[in-house]
């Protein structure tokens, strides 16, 4: 057994017959780690275990918080409910960094898991997480609530940015989520569905 170890570490399982000097699966930050996860094939995926998971999730959530505060600062007097956004940082960080099946190169991949932010006024957290996984650029975050921006005070469907559903009213996401989940089940799809209420 041998280990490729940097800031984030991957353990090779015992019995792996690869190059013992191979340290190719090591990342220095959460985005790099997500890229490496995406590059694992079914044959190699079982060979690696992400270590320091707590640190990985912590760093991802810190990145999300920074993005939220930067967007709120740039928005100024515009409507930015950063309190509601900060209240769900851990939830969106866990979902987007680990739990949800997403394709970093294709936000509209049919096999992706679906996400609805029913409390749409907390959209800063949603946009910040989409930036952390690479769907939205830092420069685009700065357009929040500006004229002609795709990033409004409540999410508006834009699958190129990873936003699957428009929403606004606090409870509407649950009924929408149930309906889409039933449709996926009828079509024999195995996508998971996540709704955040508040």
SERO-4910 file (N, C-alpha, C, O; in steps of 0.05 Angstrom, whole numbers):
BEGIN
 pado doro    nc1    nc2    nc3   cac1   cac2   cac3    cc1    cc2    cc3    oc1    oc2    oc3
  Unk    A     17    -24      0      0      0      0     18     25      0     38     25     14
  Unk    A     11     45    -15     25     70    -15      6     93    -20    -16     89    -28
  Unk    A     16    116    -14     -2    139    -12      8    162    -30     32    168    -30
  Unk    A    -10    175    -45     -4    200    -58    -14    222    -40    -38    224    -36
  Unk    A      4    238    -29     -5    256     -8      4    285    -13     28    290    -15
  Unk    A    -15    302    -15     -9    331    -14    -30    343      5    -35    332     26
  Unk    A    -42    366     -3    -62    378     15    -86    360     18    -96    356     40
  Unk    A    -95    350     -5   -116    329     -4   -103    303    -12    -87    303    -31
  Unk    A   -109    282      1    -95    257     -3   -113    235    -13   -137    234     -7
  Unk    A   -101    218    -30   -116    195    -40   -100    170    -32    -76    169    -35
  Unk    A   -114    150    -21   -101    125    -13   -105    105    -35   -128    101    -44
  Unk    A    -84     92    -44    -86     69    -61    -93     45    -44    -81     41    -22
  Unk    A   -112     29    -53   -119      5    -37    -98    -16    -41    -83    -16    -60
  Unk    A    -97    -34    -21    -77    -56    -23    -84    -73    -48   -107    -78    -54
  Unk    A    -63    -82    -61    -67    -99    -84    -67    -84   -110    -67    -97   -132
  Unk    A    -66    -58   -109    -65    -42   -134    -38    -47   -148    -17    -46   -135
  Unk    A    -40    -53   -174    -16    -61   -188     -4    -39   -205     12    -44   -223
  Unk    A    -11    -14   -199      0      8   -214     28     16   -207     42      1   -192
  Unk    A     37     38   -217     64     48   -212     66     58   -183     51     76   -175
  Unk    A     84     46   -167     86     54   -139     96     83   -135     94     94   -113
  Unk    A    106     95   -157    114    123   -155     93    142   -165     97    166   -166
  Unk    A     69    131   -171     48    147   -182     36    165   -161     24    155   -141
  Unk    A     38    191   -163     25    210   -145      7    229   -160      3    252   -152
  Unk    A     -4    218   -182    -20    235   -199    -47    244   -187    -58    264   -196
  Unk    A    -57    229   -168    -83    236   -157    -79    250   -131    -83    239   -109
  Unk    A    -72    276   -133    -69    293   -110    -78    320   -117    -73    329   -139
  Unk    A    -92    334    -99   -103    360   -105    -95    380    -84    -90    373    -61
  Unk    A    -93    406    -92    -85    427    -74   -109    443    -64   -106    459    -45
  Unk    A   -132    439    -76   -156    455    -68   -181    440    -76   -179    421    -92
  Unk    A   -205    448    -66   -229    433    -72   -236    431   -101   -245    410   -110
  Unk    A   -231    452   -117   -238    450   -145   -220    430   -160   -230    415   -177
  Unk    A   -195    430   -152   -177    410   -164   -185    382   -156   -184    363   -173
  Unk    A   -194    379   -132   -203    352   -122   -227    343   -138   -229    320   -146
  Unk    A   -246    362   -143   -270    354   -159   -262    346   -187   -273    327   -199
  Unk    A   -242    360   -199   -233    353   -226   -221    325   -226   -227    309   -244
  Unk    A   -206    318   -205   -195    291   -203   -216    270   -200   -214    248   -212
  Unk    A   -236    276   -184   -258    257   -181   -272    252   -208   -278    229   -214
  Unk    A   -276    273   -223   -289    270   -250   -272    253   -268   -283    240   -286
  Unk    A   -245    253   -265   -228    238   -284   -226    209   -277   -215    193   -292
  Unk    A   -235    201   -253   -234    173   -246   -252    156   -263   -275    164   -268
  Unk    A   -243    134   -273   -259    116   -289   -272     96   -270   -263     93   -247
  Unk    A   -292     80   -280   -303     59   -263   -282     39   -253   -285     28   -232
  Unk    A   -262     35   -270   -241     16   -262   -223     27   -240   -214     12   -223
  Unk    A   -219     53   -240   -200     64   -220   -215     77   -196   -202     82   -175
  Unk    A   -241     82   -199   -255     96   -178   -253     81   -151   -252     93   -130
  Unk    A   -254     55   -152   -254     39   -128   -226     38   -115   -223     28    -93
  Unk    A   -206     49   -129   -179     47   -119   -172     70   -100   -151     70    -87
  Unk    A   -189     90    -99   -182    114    -85   -203    122    -64   -227    118    -68
  Unk    A   -193    132    -42   -211    142    -21   -201    170    -14   -178    175     -9
  Unk    A   -219    190    -15   -212    217     -9   -207    219     21   -225    213     37
  Unk    A   -183    228     29   -177    231     57   -182    260     65   -186    277     48
  Unk    A   -181    265     91   -186    292    101   -212    303     90   -213    327     82
  Unk    A   -232    287     90   -258    295     79   -269    320     94   -280    338     81
  Unk    A   -265    320    120   -275    343    136   -262    369    126   -276    390    124
  Unk    A   -236    368    121   -222    392    111   -232    399     83   -234    423     77
  Unk    A   -237    380     67   -246    385     40   -273    399     41   -277    420     27
  Unk    A   -292    389     57   -318    402     59   -316    429     72   -330    448     64
  Unk    A   -298    432     91   -294    458    105   -284    478     85   -294    501     84
  Unk    A   -264    471     69   -253    490     49   -273    497     28   -274    520     19
  Unk    A   -289    477     19   -310    483     -1   -330    503     10   -337    522     -3
  Unk    A   -338    499     35   -358    517     47   -346    544     52   -361    564     50
  Unk    A   -321    546     58   -308    572     62   -308    587     35   -314    611     34
  Unk    A   -302    573     13   -303    585    -13   -331    595    -20   -334    617    -31
  Unk    A   -352    579    -13   -379    588    -17   -386    613     -1   -398    632    -12
  Unk    A   -377    614     24   -382    637     41   -369    662     29   -381    684     28
  Unk    A   -344    659     20   -330    682      8   -345    693    -16   -349    717    -20
  Unk    A   -354    674    -33   -369    682    -57   -395    697    -50   -402    717    -62
  Unk    A   -409    687    -29   -433    700    -20   -428    729    -11   -442    747    -20
  Unk    A   -408    733      5   -402    759     16   -392    778     -6   -399    802     -6
  Unk    A   -377    768    -25   -367    785    -47   -391    794    -64   -392    817    -72
  Unk    A   -409    775    -70   -433    783    -86   -450    803    -72   -459    823    -84
  Unk    A   -454    799    -46   -470    817    -30   -457    845    -30   -471    865    -32
  Unk    A   -431    846    -27   -417    872    -26   -419    886    -53   -425    910    -53
  Unk    A   -415    872    -75   -417    884   -101   -445    893   -107   -449    914   -120
  Unk    A   -465    878    -98   -493    885   -103   -501    911    -89   -518    926    -98
  Unk    A   -488    916    -66   -494    941    -52   -523    943    -43   -533    925    -29
  Unk    A   -536    964    -51   -563    969    -42   -584    951    -56   -607    950    -48
  Unk    A   -575    936    -76   -593    917    -89   -601    896    -69   -588    892    -49
  Unk    A   -622    882    -76   -633    862    -57   -615    838    -56   -613    822    -74
  Unk    A   -600    835    -34   -583    812    -30   -588    801     -2   -578    812     18
  Unk    A   -602    779      0   -609    767     26   -586    749     34   -589    724     34
  Unk    A   -564    760     42   -541    743     48   -544    728     74   -531    708     78
  Unk    A   -562    738     92   -567    723    117   -579    695    111   -570    675    121
  Unk    A   -600    695     94   -613    670     86   -594    652     71   -595    628     73
  Unk    A   -576    664     55   -557    649     40   -536    636     58   -530    612     55
  Unk    A   -526    651     78   -506    640     96   -518    618    113   -504    600    123
  Unk    A   -545    618    117   -557    598    134   -558    570    121   -563    550    135
  Unk    A   -553    568     95   -554    542     82   -527    534     69   -526    516     53
  Unk    A   -505    548     77   -479    542     65   -471    513     69   -462    501     50
  Unk    A   -474    502     93   -466    474     97   -482    455     80   -471    435     70
  Unk    A   -508    460     78   -525    443     61   -516    443     32   -512    422     20
  Unk    A   -514    467     20   -507    467     -8   -478    458    -13   -472    446    -33
  Unk    A   -461    463      7   -433    453      4   -432    423      4   -417    411    -13
  Unk    A   -446    410     22   -447    381     22   -458    370     -3   -448    351    -14
  Unk    A   -481    382    -12   -494    371    -36   -476    374    -61   -472    355    -76
  Unk    A   -465    398    -65   -450    404    -90   -422    393    -90   -410    388   -111
  Unk    A   -410    389    -66   -383    380    -65   -381    349    -63   -360    337    -69
  Unk    A   -403    337    -55   -401    308    -49   -426    292    -57   -423    272    -71
  Unk    A   -449    301    -49   -472    283    -51   -485    282    -78   -492    260    -88
  Unk    A   -487    305    -92   -501    305   -117   -483    295   -140   -459    300   -141
  Unk    A   -496    280   -158   -482    271   -182   -485    292   -203   -507    298   -213
  Unk    A   -463    305   -210   -463    326   -230   -440    321   -250   -421    307   -243
  Unk    A   -442    333   -273   -421    331   -293   -409    359   -296   -422    377   -307
  Unk    A   -385    362   -287   -373    389   -287   -371    401   -315   -371    425   -319
  Unk    A   -369    383   -335   -366    393   -363   -393    397   -377   -394    409   -398
  Unk    A   -414    387   -365   -441    388   -378   -462    392   -357   -473    373   -346
  Unk    A   -469    417   -351   -489    423   -330   -517    410   -336   -532    406   -317
  Unk    A   -523    405   -361   -549    393   -368   -548    363   -374   -565    353   -387
  Unk    A   -527    350   -364   -524    321   -368   -550    307   -358   -558    312   -336
  Unk    A   -562    290   -375   -587    277   -367   -585    260   -341   -605    256   -327
  Unk    A   -561    250   -335   -558    233   -312   -554    249   -286   -551    237   -264
  Unk    A   -553    275   -288   -547    291   -264   -570    289   -243   -593    284   -250
  Unk    A   -562    294   -218   -583    297   -197   -594    325   -200   -581    343   -210
  Unk    A   -619    328   -190   -632    354   -192   -633    369   -165   -634    356   -144
  Unk    A   -632    395   -167   -633    412   -143   -653    434   -146   -653    448   -167
  Unk    A   -669    439   -126   -688    461   -125   -683    477   -100   -684    466    -78
  Unk    A   -678    503   -103   -676    521    -80   -703    534    -76   -709    554    -89
  Unk    A   -720    522    -60   -747    532    -56   -747    560    -43   -763    577    -50
  Unk    A   -728    564    -25   -726    591    -13   -708    607    -31   -684    612    -26
  Unk    A   -720    617    -53   -705    629    -75   -689    654    -67   -669    660    -80
  Unk    A   -697    668    -45   -683    692    -37   -655    685    -26   -639    703    -23
  Unk    A   -650    659    -21   -623    651    -12   -605    644    -36   -586    628    -32
  Unk    A   -611    654    -59   -598    646    -84   -568    652    -84   -553    639    -99
  Unk    A   -558    670    -67   -530    675    -66   -514    650    -59   -493    645    -70
  Unk    A   -525    633    -42   -512    608    -35   -512    589    -59   -492    575    -64
  Unk    A   -533    588    -74   -536    572    -98   -515    580   -119   -501    563   -129
  Unk    A   -515    606   -125   -496    616   -145   -467    612   -136   -450    605   -152
  Unk    A   -462    615   -110   -435    611    -99   -426    582   -102   -403    577   -109
  Unk    A   -444    563    -97   -437    535   -100   -433    528   -129   -415    513   -136
  Unk    A   -450    539   -147   -446    535   -176   -420    545   -186   -407    534   -204
  Unk    A   -410    567   -174   -384    577   -180   -362    559   -170   -342    554   -184
  Unk    A   -366    548   -146   -346    531   -134   -342    505   -150   -320    493   -149
  Unk    A   -363    496   -164   -359    472   -181   -353    478   -210   -349    460   -226
  Unk    A   -351    504   -216   -342    512   -243   -363    519   -263   -356    523   -286
  Unk    A   -389    520   -256   -410    527   -275   -412    557   -279   -420    566   -301
  Unk    A   -405    572   -259   -407    601   -261   -380    613   -254   -366    604   -236
  Unk    A   -371    633   -269   -345    645   -265   -347    666   -243   -369    676   -236
  Unk    A   -324    672   -231   -323    693   -211   -332    720   -222   -346    735   -209
  Unk    A   -324    726   -247   -333    751   -260   -363    752   -263   -375    773   -260
  Unk    A   -375    729   -269   -404    729   -272   -418    734   -245   -439    746   -244
  Unk    A   -406    724   -224   -418    729   -197   -421    759   -192   -439    767   -179
  Unk    A   -402    774   -202   -402    803   -198   -425    817   -212   -430    841   -208
  Unk    A   -439    803   -230   -462    815   -244   -488    811   -229   -509    819   -239
  Unk    A   -487    799   -206   -511    794   -191   -528    819   -188   -519    840   -179
  Unk    A   -554    817   -196   -573    838   -194   -567    863   -211   -578    884   -207
  Unk    A   -549    860   -230   -542    882   -248   -560    879   -273   -572    858   -278
  Unk    A   -562    900   -289   -577    900   -314   -567    878   -332   -543    874   -335
  Unk    A   -586    863   -345   -580    842   -364   -565    818   -352   -553    802   -367
  Unk    A   -564    816   -326   -550    793   -313   -568    768   -314   -592    770   -313
  Unk    A   -555    745   -314   -569    719   -311   -574    713   -282   -589    694   -276
  Unk    A   -560    727   -264   -562    721   -236   -579    741   -222   -570    763   -214
  Unk    A   -605    734   -219   -625    752   -207   -629    746   -178   -617    728   -167
  Unk    A   -647    761   -165   -652    758   -137   -666    732   -129   -666    725   -106
  Unk    A   -678    719   -149   -688    691   -146   -678    676   -171   -678    687   -192
  Unk    A   -671    651   -167   -660    636   -190   -680    634   -213   -704    629   -209
  Unk    A   -670    638   -237   -686    635   -261   -673    613   -278   -649    614   -282
  Unk    A   -689    595   -287   -678    571   -301   -658    579   -323   -663    596   -340
  Unk    A   -635    566   -321   -613    570   -341   -595    546   -339   -576    546   -323
  Unk    A   -601    526   -354   -586    501   -352   -557    503   -359   -541    486   -350
  Unk    A   -550    523   -375   -521    526   -381   -505    534   -356   -481    529   -354
  Unk    A   -519    546   -337   -506    554   -312   -511    534   -289   -502    538   -267
  Unk    A   -526    513   -295   -532    493   -275   -557    498   -259   -562    485   -239
  Unk    A   -573    518   -268   -598    525   -254   -621    511   -268   -629    519   -290
  Unk    A   -632    490   -256   -653    474   -269   -681    485   -266   -698    479   -283
  Unk    A   -686    501   -246   -714    510   -241   -715    539   -231   -698    548   -216
  Unk    A   -735    553   -241   -741    579   -230   -757    576   -205   -772    556   -202
  Unk    A   -755    594   -186   -771    592   -162   -772    619   -148   -759    638   -156
  Unk    A   -788    620   -128   -792    645   -113   -807    641    -88   -796    645    -66
  Unk    A   -833    633    -90   -849    628    -66   -836    607    -49   -826    586    -60
  Unk    A   -836    611    -23   -820    593     -5   -828    564     -6   -810    547     -3
  Unk    A   -853    558    -11   -861    530    -10   -864    516    -37   -869    492    -38
  Unk    A   -862    531    -58   -868    520    -85   -849    498    -93   -856    481   -110
  Unk    A   -824    499    -83   -804    479    -92   -811    451    -85   -803    432    -99
  Unk    A   -825    447    -62   -831    419    -54   -850    406    -73   -845    383    -82
  Unk    A   -872    420    -81   -891    408   -100   -878    404   -127   -883    384   -141
  Unk    A   -862    423   -135   -847    421   -161   -828    396   -160   -827    381   -178
  Unk    A   -814    394   -138   -795    371   -135   -809    345   -135   -800    326   -148
  Unk    A   -832    343   -121   -847    317   -121   -856    311   -150   -854    287   -158
  Unk    A   -866    331   -164   -876    326   -191   -853    316   -210   -857    297   -225
  Unk    A   -830    329   -208   -808    321   -225   -797    294   -217   -790    277   -234
  Unk    A   -797    288   -191   -787    262   -182   -806    240   -192   -796    218   -199
  Unk    A   -832    244   -191   -851    224   -201   -847    220   -231   -847    198   -241
  Unk    A   -842    242   -246   -838    240   -275   -812    224   -280   -812    206   -298
  Unk    A   -791    229   -265   -766    214   -269   -771    184   -263   -761    166   -277
  Unk    A   -786    179   -242   -791    151   -234   -807    137   -256   -802    113   -262
  Unk    A   -827    150   -267   -844    138   -288   -827    132   -313   -832    113   -328
  Unk    A   -806    149   -317   -788    144   -340   -765    126   -333   -746    123   -348
  Unk    A   -767    113   -309   -747     94   -300   -719    106   -298   -699     93   -304
  Unk    A   -718    131   -290   -693    145   -285   -686    143   -256   -703    142   -239
  Unk    A   -660    143   -250   -651    139   -222   -638    164   -211   -623    163   -192
  Unk    A   -644    187   -223   -633    212   -213   -644    218   -185   -667    213   -179
  Unk    A   -627    228   -168   -636    237   -141   -646    266   -143   -638    281   -162
  Unk    A   -662    274   -124   -674    300   -125   -672    313    -97   -678    300    -77
  Unk    A   -662    338    -96   -658    352    -71   -673    378    -71   -670    394    -90
  Unk    A   -688    384    -50   -703    409    -48   -695    422    -21   -697    408      0
  Unk    A   -688    447    -21   -683    462      4   -706    481      9   -711    499     -7
  Unk    A   -720    476     31   -742    494     39   -733    513     61   -712    508     73
  Unk    A   -748    534     65   -740    552     87   -758    576     89   -755    593    106
***
